[in-house]
Amino acid sequence: MIYRLPGINDQAILQAYVQEHYDHQEDSISASVGLLASDYPDWVEKIGANAASGNAQWGKSLLYLCFDQNNLVGLLSIRYELPEALSQSIGDIGYGVRPSERNKGYATAMLRYALSVCREKGKKRVILGCYKDNAASVATIRKGGGVLIAENDNYAQGRISQYYSIDL
């Protein structure tokens, strides 16, 4: 797989990615870091700034477009400088796979890559969250070494969130 930051020329492939989620009645897109609510050039600039210098609240983070050959299969967010409270509420790693590419091992590959980046950045442990009813995500996290540490309904969408810890 190829992992890279988004660029200004990626707008069309990201629009198609978002549209595929909408076509599957998904209006929340994992790891998109405000893409849906932003002007695209501003979003690209924000993602680049987060990678280069971070910000006071979130620290440095990476948002990668994940490709298999030339096909955008998902988004991967690695928040490796989060304060502990944010780590526990949103998680250090987030990823999403486009609907047509699910159940092909991409989420597992993305998580494995994210864990290697976090190790390189000096993290000793990461926290990941997912909805309890998302069996595929739960399985991916557990396969990656995740141990359940908490469960709550902090996003008030009528769905329970689970949080897993992975020691690096």
MDTraj code that builds the backbone (N, CA, C; nanometers):
import mdtraj as md
import numpy as np

residues = "MET ILE TYR ARG LEU PRO GLY ILE ASN ASP GLN ALA ILE LEU GLN ALA TYR VAL GLN GLU HIS TYR ASP HIS GLN GLU ASP SER ILE SER ALA SER VAL GLY LEU LEU ALA SER ASP TYR PRO ASP TRP VAL GLU LYS ILE GLY ALA ASN ALA ALA SER GLY ASN ALA GLN TRP GLY LYS SER LEU LEU TYR LEU CYS PHE ASP GLN ASN ASN LEU VAL GLY LEU LEU SER ILE ARG TYR GLU LEU PRO GLU ALA LEU SER GLN SER ILE GLY ASP ILE GLY TYR GLY VAL ARG PRO SER GLU ARG ASN LYS GLY TYR ALA THR ALA MET LEU ARG TYR ALA LEU SER VAL CYS ARG GLU LYS GLY LYS LYS ARG VAL ILE LEU GLY CYS TYR LYS ASP ASN ALA ALA SER VAL ALA THR ILE ARG LYS GLY GLY GLY VAL LEU ILE ALA GLU ASN ASP ASN TYR ALA GLN GLY ARG ILE SER GLN TYR TYR SER ILE ASP LEU".split()
xyz = np.array([
    [0.0845, -0.1186, 0.0000],
    [0.0000, 0.0000, 0.0000],
    [0.0885, 0.1241, 0.0000],
    [0.0321, 0.2310, -0.0495],
    [0.0997, 0.3599, -0.0520],
    [0.0238, 0.4533, 0.0416],
    [0.0978, 0.5202, 0.1292],
    [0.0407, 0.6135, 0.2260],
    [0.1026, 0.7502, 0.1998],
    [0.0172, 0.8532, 0.1838],
    [0.0709, 0.9877, 0.1645],
    [-0.0303, 1.0924, 0.2092],
    [0.0229, 1.2089, 0.2408],
    [-0.0630, 1.3219, 0.2756],
    [-0.1428, 1.3647, 0.1531],
    [-0.2613, 1.4209, 0.1738],
    [-0.3390, 1.4690, 0.0595],
    [-0.2769, 1.5945, -0.0005],
    [-0.2981, 1.6106, -0.1296],
    [-0.2519, 1.7293, -0.1996],
    [-0.3681, 1.7986, -0.2676],
    [-0.3401, 1.9136, -0.3196],
    [-0.4436, 1.9945, -0.3844],
    [-0.5040, 1.9221, -0.5050],
    [-0.4275, 1.8357, -0.5704],
    [-0.4771, 1.7648, -0.6882],
    [-0.5590, 1.6404, -0.6560],
    [-0.5810, 1.6137, -0.5283],
    [-0.6567, 1.4949, -0.4875],
    [-0.8053, 1.5218, -0.4662],
    [-0.8504, 1.6416, -0.4944],
    [-0.9886, 1.6760, -0.4643],
    [-1.0884, 1.5838, -0.5325],
    [-1.0700, 1.5535, -0.6587],
    [-1.1671, 1.4702, -0.7317],
    [-1.1735, 1.3285, -0.6745],
    [-1.0583, 1.2699, -0.6402],
    [-1.0635, 1.1331, -0.5872],
    [-1.1247, 1.1310, -0.4476],
    [-1.1044, 1.2383, -0.3718],
    [-1.1671, 1.2457, -0.2397],
    [-1.3169, 1.2709, -0.2510],
    [-1.3589, 1.3481, -0.3494],
    [-1.5032, 1.3669, -0.3705],
    [-1.5692, 1.2342, -0.4059],
    [-1.5042, 1.1549, -0.4903],
    [-1.5587, 1.0234, -0.5255],
    [-1.5627, 0.9315, -0.4038],
    [-1.4607, 0.9393, -0.3196],
    [-1.4545, 0.8610, -0.1962],
    [-1.5721, 0.8971, -0.1049],
    [-1.5928, 1.0255, -0.0850],
    [-1.7036, 1.0740, -0.0018],
    [-1.8373, 1.0322, -0.0625],
    [-1.8527, 1.0477, -0.1933],
    [-1.9781, 1.0130, -0.2593],
    [-2.0112, 0.8654, -0.2426],
    [-1.9093, 0.7805, -0.2482],
    [-1.9344, 0.6375, -0.2294],
    [-1.9903, 0.6102, -0.0898],
    [-1.9397, 0.6805, 0.0103],
    [-1.9951, 0.6662, 0.1454],
    [-2.1410, 0.7120, 0.1475],
    [-2.1690, 0.8271, 0.0868],
    [-2.3073, 0.8767, 0.0820],
    [-2.3981, 0.7771, 0.0096],
    [-2.3494, 0.7201, -0.0986],
    [-2.4288, 0.6232, -0.1750],
    [-2.4623, 0.4995, -0.0923],
    [-2.3861, 0.4746, 0.0129],
    [-2.4111, 0.3628, 0.1042],
    [-2.4765, 0.4108, 0.2344],
    [-2.5412, 0.5278, 0.2287],
    [-2.6126, 0.5868, 0.3419],
    [-2.5221, 0.6091, 0.4631],
    [-2.3962, 0.6416, 0.4394],
    [-2.3022, 0.6730, 0.5456],
    [-2.2726, 0.8222, 0.5391],
    [-2.3106, 0.8950, 0.6418],
    [-2.2867, 1.0393, 0.6406],
    [-2.1740, 1.0813, 0.7338],
    [-2.1150, 0.9857, 0.8024],
    [-1.9984, 1.0103, 0.8866],
    [-1.8829, 0.9304, 0.8269],
    [-1.7748, 1.0000, 0.7946],
    [-1.6645, 0.9339, 0.7260],
    [-1.5435, 0.9299, 0.8189],
    [-1.5068, 0.8110, 0.8600],
    [-1.3971, 0.7921, 0.9548],
    [-1.2669, 0.8499, 0.9030],
    [-1.1948, 0.9144, 0.9949],
    [-1.0601, 0.9674, 0.9711],
    [-1.0559, 1.0827, 0.8718],
    [-1.1676, 1.1448, 0.8432],
    [-1.1687, 1.2515, 0.7420],
    [-1.1256, 1.3872, 0.7966],
    [-1.1154, 1.4026, 0.9269],
    [-1.0619, 1.5221, 0.9928],
    [-1.1210, 1.6511, 0.9362],
    [-1.2526, 1.6594, 0.9321],
    [-1.3181, 1.7827, 0.8911],
    [-1.3291, 1.8039, 0.7418],
    [-1.2967, 1.7060, 0.6616],
    [-1.3033, 1.7194, 0.5160],
    [-1.4412, 1.7639, 0.4697],
    [-1.5461, 1.7078, 0.5274],
    [-1.6813, 1.7359, 0.4806],
    [-1.7259, 1.8785, 0.5092],
    [-1.6687, 1.9405, 0.6107],
    [-1.7130, 2.0742, 0.6521],
    [-1.6164, 2.1838, 0.6091],
    [-1.5197, 2.1513, 0.5259],
    [-1.4146, 2.2467, 0.4940],
    [-1.4083, 2.2789, 0.3460],
    [-1.3548, 2.3951, 0.3175],
    [-1.3138, 2.4299, 0.1832],
    [-1.1917, 2.3434, 0.1525],
    [-1.1903, 2.2757, 0.0396],
    [-1.0859, 2.1772, 0.0141],
    [-0.9438, 2.2334, 0.0239],
    [-0.9103, 2.3437, -0.0411],
    [-0.7727, 2.3951, -0.0262],
    [-0.7368, 2.4272, 0.1193],
    [-0.8323, 2.4790, 0.1952],
    [-0.8068, 2.5061, 0.3375],
    [-0.7825, 2.3764, 0.4138],
    [-0.8583, 2.2725, 0.3798],
    [-0.8429, 2.1428, 0.4451],
    [-0.7031, 2.0854, 0.4185],
    [-0.6603, 2.0900, 0.2928],
    [-0.5265, 2.0398, 0.2580],
    [-0.4201, 2.1171, 0.3354],
    [-0.4355, 2.2483, 0.3441],
    [-0.3398, 2.3309, 0.4178],
    [-0.3374, 2.2918, 0.5660],
    [-0.4567, 2.2706, 0.6231],
    [-0.4664, 2.2312, 0.7645],
    [-0.3984, 2.0968, 0.7896],
    [-0.4210, 2.0005, 0.7017],
    [-0.3610, 1.8678, 0.7172],
    [-0.2079, 1.8787, 0.7090],
    [-0.1590, 1.9595, 0.6161],
    [-0.0143, 1.9804, 0.6040],
    [0.0440, 2.0475, 0.7269],
    [-0.0268, 2.1474, 0.7808],
    [0.0199, 2.2167, 0.9022],
    [0.0191, 2.1235, 1.0225],
    [-0.0823, 2.0398, 1.0329],
    [-0.0880, 1.9433, 1.1440],
    [0.0306, 1.8478, 1.1395],
    [0.0710, 1.8084, 1.0192],
    [0.1844, 1.7179, 1.0040],
    [0.3169, 1.7888, 1.0330],
    [0.3281, 1.9126, 0.9891],
    [0.4556, 1.9849, 1.0009],
    [0.4795, 2.0413, 1.1406],
    [0.3774, 2.1070, 1.1942],
    [0.3994, 2.1765, 1.3218],
    [0.2930, 2.1483, 1.4267],
    [0.1827, 2.0861, 1.3889],
    [0.0770, 2.0543, 1.4848],
    [0.0046, 2.1780, 1.5326],
    [-0.0737, 2.1603, 1.6379],
    [-0.1398, 2.2748, 1.7014],
    [-0.1450, 2.2520, 1.8519],
    [-0.1784, 2.3564, 1.9243],
    [-0.1710, 2.3527, 2.0700],
    [-0.2625, 2.2460, 2.1315],
    [-0.3794, 2.2254, 2.0740],
    [-0.4757, 2.1307, 2.1323],
    [-0.4443, 1.9855, 2.0969],
    [-0.4067, 1.9585, 1.9728],
    [-0.3953, 1.8224, 1.9233],
    [-0.2520, 1.7733, 1.9067],
    [-0.1553, 1.8643, 1.9062],
    [-0.0184, 1.8244, 1.8765],
    [-0.0042, 1.7910, 1.7289],
    [0.1010, 1.7217, 1.6940],
    [0.1230, 1.6814, 1.5548],
    [0.0404, 1.5573, 1.5228],
    [-0.0048, 1.5520, 1.3981],
    [-0.0815, 1.4373, 1.3529],
    [-0.0637, 1.4215, 1.2024],
    [-0.0942, 1.3040, 1.1563],
    [-0.0842, 1.2722, 1.0141],
    [-0.2191, 1.2242, 0.9646],
    [-0.2560, 1.2664, 0.8464],
    [-0.3737, 1.2114, 0.7800],
    [-0.3271, 1.1631, 0.6432],
    [-0.3324, 1.0334, 0.6262],
    [-0.2844, 0.9742, 0.5021],
    [-0.3990, 0.9271, 0.4143],
    [-0.3821, 0.9495, 0.2854],
    [-0.4623, 0.8819, 0.1851],
    [-0.3952, 0.7467, 0.1660],
    [-0.4745, 0.6415, 0.1602],
    [-0.4206, 0.5053, 0.1513],
    [-0.4607, 0.4452, 0.0166],
    [-0.3608, 0.4110, -0.0604],
    [-0.3831, 0.3622, -0.1960],
    [-0.3376, 0.2185, -0.2110],
    [-0.4132, 0.1434, -0.2894],
    [-0.3681, 0.0159, -0.3429],
    [-0.3516, 0.0418, -0.4912],
    [-0.2270, 0.0451, -0.5351],
    [-0.1935, 0.0897, -0.6707],
    [-0.2413, 0.2351, -0.6838],
    [-0.3312, 0.2651, -0.7767],
    [-0.3818, 0.4021, -0.7934],
    [-0.5197, 0.4209, -0.7343],
    [-0.5700, 0.3222, -0.6623],
    [-0.7055, 0.3247, -0.6091],
    [-0.7049, 0.3703, -0.4627],
    [-0.7724, 0.4807, -0.4347],
    [-0.7862, 0.5276, -0.2967],
    [-0.8803, 0.4328, -0.2229],
    [-0.8260, 0.3598, -0.1267],
    [-0.9072, 0.2621, -0.0543],
    [-0.9493, 0.3103, 0.0833],
    [-0.8777, 0.4109, 0.1382],
    [-0.9162, 0.4558, 0.2710],
    [-0.8383, 0.5767, 0.3174],
    [-0.8737, 0.6201, 0.4387],
    [-0.8077, 0.7306, 0.5061],
    [-0.7564, 0.6803, 0.6400],
    [-0.6395, 0.7310, 0.6797],
    [-0.5751, 0.6888, 0.8035],
    [-0.5298, 0.8124, 0.8796],
    [-0.5782, 0.8274, 1.0023],
    [-0.5401, 0.9391, 1.0874],
    [-0.4557, 0.8863, 1.2030],
    [-0.3368, 0.9446, 1.2170],
    [-0.2448, 0.9049, 1.3239],
    [-0.2183, 1.0287, 1.4080],
    [-0.2745, 1.0291, 1.5282],
    [-0.2643, 1.1440, 1.6188],
    [-0.1645, 1.1082, 1.7285],
    [-0.0372, 1.1248, 1.6993],
    [0.0668, 1.0707, 1.7858],
    [0.1127, 1.1644, 1.8964],
    [0.0581, 1.2855, 1.9043],
    [0.0942, 1.3761, 2.0138],
    [-0.0281, 1.4214, 2.0939],
    [-0.1330, 1.3445, 2.0917],
    [-0.2539, 1.3821, 2.1655],
    [-0.2290, 1.3841, 2.3159],
    [-0.2857, 1.4822, 2.3860],
    [-0.2860, 1.4748, 2.5324],
    [-0.3659, 1.3512, 2.5757],
    [-0.3329, 1.2967, 2.6915],
    [-0.3942, 1.1720, 2.7400],
    [-0.5469, 1.1773, 2.7402],
    [-0.6054, 1.2886, 2.7825],
    [-0.7521, 1.2975, 2.7879],
    [-0.8140, 1.2835, 2.6489],
    [-0.7541, 1.3451, 2.5491],
    [-0.8057, 1.3314, 2.4122],
    [-0.7785, 1.1919, 2.3576],
    [-0.6651, 1.1369, 2.3910],
    [-0.6340, 1.0001, 2.3485],
    [-0.7428, 0.9044, 2.3974],
    [-0.7863, 0.9233, 2.5216],
    [-0.8878, 0.8349, 2.5794],
    [-1.0273, 0.8602, 2.5241],
    [-1.0537, 0.9796, 2.4708],
    [-1.1890, 1.0072, 2.4219],
    [-1.2043, 0.9908, 2.2711],
    [-1.0977, 1.0148, 2.1932],
    [-1.1109, 0.9989, 2.0481],
    [-1.0155, 0.8951, 1.9906],
    [-0.9130, 0.8604, 2.0654],
    [-0.8181, 0.7606, 2.0185],
    [-0.7029, 0.8219, 1.9413],
    [-0.5915, 0.7499, 1.9403],
    [-0.4705, 0.7952, 1.8734],
    [-0.4693, 0.7615, 1.7249],
    [-0.5468, 0.6640, 1.6862],
    [-0.5489, 0.6171, 1.5474],
    [-0.6942, 0.6051, 1.5034],
    [-0.7208, 0.6516, 1.3822],
    [-0.8524, 0.6351, 1.3213],
    [-0.8338, 0.5970, 1.1755],
    [-0.9216, 0.5145, 1.1250],
    [-0.9106, 0.4750, 0.9852],
    [-1.0487, 0.4434, 0.9318],
    [-1.0610, 0.4553, 0.8020],
    [-1.1850, 0.4209, 0.7349],
    [-1.1526, 0.3649, 0.5976],
    [-1.2318, 0.2696, 0.5548],
    [-1.2143, 0.2065, 0.4246],
    [-1.3409, 0.2309, 0.3435],
    [-1.3238, 0.2657, 0.2173],
    [-1.4410, 0.2912, 0.1328],
    [-1.5258, 0.1644, 0.1223],
    [-1.6574, 0.1796, 0.1137],
    [-1.7469, 0.0628, 0.1174],
    [-1.7132, -0.0476, 0.0169],
    [-1.6753, -0.0125, -0.1049],
    [-1.6476, -0.1154, -0.2062],
    [-1.5186, -0.1920, -0.1807],
    [-1.4372, -0.1467, -0.0861],
    [-1.3079, -0.2096, -0.0599],
    [-1.2998, -0.2765, 0.0776],
    [-1.4122, -0.2859, 0.1454],
    [-1.4119, -0.3462, 0.2786],
    [-1.3978, -0.4986, 0.2708],
    [-1.3540, -0.5553, 0.3815],
    [-1.3369, -0.7010, 0.3947],
    [-1.2325, -0.7570, 0.2992],
    [-1.1309, -0.6749, 0.2698],
    [-1.0211, -0.7179, 0.1831],
    [-0.8861, -0.7066, 0.2546],
    [-0.8885, -0.6771, 0.3851],
    [-0.7647, -0.6685, 0.4613],
    [-0.7024, -0.5300, 0.4668],
    [-0.7657, -0.4303, 0.4071],
    [-0.7075, -0.2959, 0.4059],
    [-0.7017, -0.2336, 0.5453],
    [-0.8059, -0.2482, 0.6240],
    [-0.8047, -0.1897, 0.7590],
    [-0.6926, -0.2508, 0.8426],
    [-0.6715, -0.3802, 0.8303],
    [-0.5627, -0.4465, 0.9028],
    [-0.4275, -0.3902, 0.8601],
    [-0.4082, -0.3724, 0.7303],
    [-0.2820, -0.3162, 0.6798],
    [-0.2644, -0.1727, 0.7276],
    [-0.3705, -0.0956, 0.7277],
    [-0.3634, 0.0436, 0.7721],
    [-0.3292, 0.0514, 0.9200],
    [-0.3921, -0.0324, 1.0018],
    [-0.3627, -0.0335, 1.1443],
    [-0.2173, -0.0744, 1.1682],
    [-0.1718, -0.1767, 1.1015],
    [-0.0333, -0.2217, 1.1164],
    [0.0632, -0.1074, 1.0824],
    [0.0356, -0.0358, 0.9741],
    [0.1210, 0.0764, 0.9350],
    [0.1168, 0.1868, 1.0414],
    [-0.0023, 0.2190, 1.0896],
    [-0.0172, 0.3229, 1.1924],
    [0.0594, 0.2868, 1.3189],
    [0.0534, 0.1618, 1.3582],
    [0.1271, 0.1184, 1.4771],
    [0.2776, 0.1355, 1.4566],
    [0.3260, 0.1069, 1.3366],
    [0.4696, 0.1241, 1.3103],
    [0.5084, 0.2716, 1.3155],
    [0.4234, 0.3598, 1.2640],
    [0.4500, 0.5044, 1.2711],
    [0.4527, 0.5488, 1.4173],
    [0.3578, 0.5036, 1.4959],
    [0.3531, 0.5422, 1.6373],
    [0.4775, 0.4940, 1.7119],
    [0.5237, 0.3732, 1.6814],
    [0.6488, 0.3245, 1.7414],
    [0.7653, 0.4161, 1.7041],
    [0.7740, 0.4520, 1.5749],
    [0.8809, 0.5415, 1.5283],
    [0.8758, 0.6770, 1.5984],
    [0.7557, 0.7222, 1.6324],
    [0.7386, 0.8520, 1.6978],
    [0.7590, 0.8429, 1.8483],
    [0.7881, 0.7231, 1.8994],
    [0.8201, 0.7069, 2.0400],
    [0.7040, 0.6731, 2.1314],
    [0.5871, 0.6457, 2.0750],
    [0.4735, 0.6088, 2.1595],
    [0.4942, 0.4678, 2.2145],
    [0.4499, 0.4463, 2.3357],
    [0.4595, 0.3154, 2.4003],
    [0.3246, 0.2429, 2.4020],
    [0.2175, 0.3206, 2.3828],
    [0.0820, 0.2648, 2.3869],
    [-0.0078, 0.3552, 2.3050],
    [-0.1063, 0.2960, 2.2389],
    [-0.2060, 0.3744, 2.1665],
    [-0.3445, 0.3294, 2.2085],
    [-0.4390, 0.4176, 2.1886],
    [-0.5794, 0.3868, 2.2145],
    [-0.6555, 0.4044, 2.0845],
    [-0.7436, 0.3096, 2.0564],
    [-0.8302, 0.3155, 1.9399],
    [-0.9739, 0.2999, 1.9864],
    [-1.0636, 0.3681, 1.9200],
    [-1.2047, 0.3552, 1.9512],
    [-1.2834, 0.3138, 1.8290],
    [-1.3940, 0.2471, 1.8528],
    [-1.4873, 0.2133, 1.7460],
    [-1.6231, 0.1868, 1.8102],
    [-1.7242, 0.1841, 1.7275],
    [-1.8559, 0.1509, 1.7797],
    [-1.8621, 0.0006, 1.8095],
    [-1.9261, -0.0321, 1.9189],
    [-1.9371, -0.1711, 1.9630],
    [-2.0026, -0.2589, 1.8564],
    [-2.0981, -0.2019, 1.7815],
    [-2.1691, -0.2805, 1.6812],
    [-2.0950, -0.2902, 1.5467],
    [-1.9747, -0.2330, 1.5386],
    [-1.8936, -0.2430, 1.4173],
    [-1.8014, -0.3643, 1.4314],
    [-1.8576, -0.4806, 1.4056],
    [-1.7858, -0.6064, 1.4287],
    [-1.6550, -0.6138, 1.3508],
    [-1.6516, -0.5608, 1.2295],
    [-1.5292, -0.5666, 1.1492],
    [-1.4184, -0.4836, 1.2139],
    [-1.4515, -0.3654, 1.2638],
    [-1.3506, -0.2814, 1.3275],
    [-1.3038, -0.3427, 1.4591],
    [-1.3963, -0.3955, 1.5357],
    [-1.3596, -0.4628, 1.6611],
    [-1.2614, -0.5756, 1.6307],
    [-1.2904, -0.6565, 1.5298],
    [-1.2032, -0.7684, 1.4948],
    [-1.0657, -0.7201, 1.4497],
    [-1.0623, -0.6113, 1.3718],
    [-0.9345, -0.5565, 1.3248],
    [-0.8499, -0.5097, 1.4423],
    [-0.9112, -0.4375, 1.5339],
    [-0.8381, -0.3866, 1.6504],
    [-0.7874, -0.5019, 1.7373],
    [-0.8713, -0.5997, 1.7607],
    [-0.8289, -0.7151, 1.8420],
    [-0.7165, -0.7924, 1.7733],
    [-0.7256, -0.8077, 1.6419],
    [-0.6199, -0.8758, 1.5667],
    [-0.4881, -0.7995, 1.5779],
    [-0.4966, -0.6667, 1.5906],
    [-0.3778, -0.5835, 1.6058],
    [-0.3232, -0.5789, 1.7472],
    [-0.3857, -0.6528, 1.8381],
    [-0.3382, -0.6583, 1.9766],
    [-0.4211, -0.5768, 2.0735],
    [-0.5334, -0.5236, 2.0296],
    [-0.6174, -0.4395, 2.1144],
    [-0.6819, -0.5138, 2.2297],
    [-0.6783, -0.4493, 2.3464],
    [-0.7418, -0.5010, 2.4680],
    [-0.8461, -0.3986, 2.5105],
    [-0.9694, -0.4418, 2.5295],
    [-1.0789, -0.3518, 2.5683],
    [-1.0494, -0.2866, 2.7026],
    [-1.0587, -0.1523, 2.7060],
    [-1.0332, -0.0805, 2.8314],
    [-1.1529, 0.0029, 2.8770],
    [-1.2469, 0.0332, 2.7872],
    [-1.3613, 0.1163, 2.8270],
    [-1.4729, 0.1035, 2.7254],
    [-1.5932, 0.1367, 2.7732],
    [-1.7121, 0.1377, 2.6895],
    [-1.7991, 0.2534, 2.7367],
    [-1.8509, 0.3331, 2.6438],
    [-1.9403, 0.4420, 2.6828],
    [-2.0227, 0.4898, 2.5645],
    [-2.1111, 0.5837, 2.5902],
    [-2.1935, 0.6411, 2.4840],
    [-2.1627, 0.7898, 2.4686],
    [-2.0350, 0.8251, 2.4731],
    [-1.9942, 0.9653, 2.4761],
    [-2.0262, 1.0433, 2.3495],
    [-2.0647, 0.9793, 2.2426],
    [-2.0995, 1.0543, 2.1215],
    [-2.2499, 1.0702, 2.1039],
    [-2.3275, 1.0223, 2.2003],
    [-2.4721, 1.0458, 2.2090],
    [-2.5454, 1.0220, 2.0778],
    [-2.5073, 0.9190, 2.0057],
    [-2.5754, 0.8843, 1.8816],
    [-2.6546, 0.7545, 1.8975],
    [-2.6738, 0.7145, 2.0216],
    [-2.7454, 0.5904, 2.0466],
    [-2.6609, 0.4668, 2.0206],
    [-2.5308, 0.4857, 2.0050],
    [-2.4400, 0.3738, 1.9822],
    [-2.3316, 0.3761, 2.0898],
    [-2.2958, 0.2595, 2.1360],
    [-2.1920, 0.2464, 2.2371],
    [-2.0555, 0.2461, 2.1684],
    [-1.9637, 0.3249, 2.2223],
    [-1.8257, 0.3265, 2.1747],
    [-1.7420, 0.2371, 2.2646],
    [-1.6499, 0.1647, 2.2037],
    [-1.5542, 0.0851, 2.2783],
    [-1.4149, 0.1414, 2.2536],
    [-1.3295, 0.1326, 2.3560],
    [-1.1936, 0.1805, 2.3468],
    [-1.0985, 0.0665, 2.3804],
    [-0.9964, 0.0540, 2.2962],
    [-0.8987, -0.0525, 2.3089],
    [-0.7593, 0.0066, 2.3231],
    [-0.6761, -0.0587, 2.4018],
    [-0.5373, -0.0190, 2.4195],
    [-0.4501, -0.1217, 2.3477],
    [-0.3445, -0.0718, 2.2819],
    [-0.2455, -0.1586, 2.2208],
    [-0.1089, -0.1129, 2.2702],
    [-0.0386, -0.2021, 2.3390],
    [0.0972, -0.1719, 2.3833],
    [0.1924, -0.1891, 2.2646],
    [0.2828, -0.0928, 2.2517],
    [0.3777, -0.0961, 2.1415],
    [0.5132, -0.1434, 2.1897],
])
top = md.Topology()
chain = top.add_chain()
for i, resn in enumerate(residues, 1):
    res = top.add_residue(resn, chain, resSeq=i)
    for name in ("N", "CA", "C"):
        top.add_atom(name, md.element.get_by_symbol(name[0]), res)
traj = md.Trajectory(xyz[None], top)
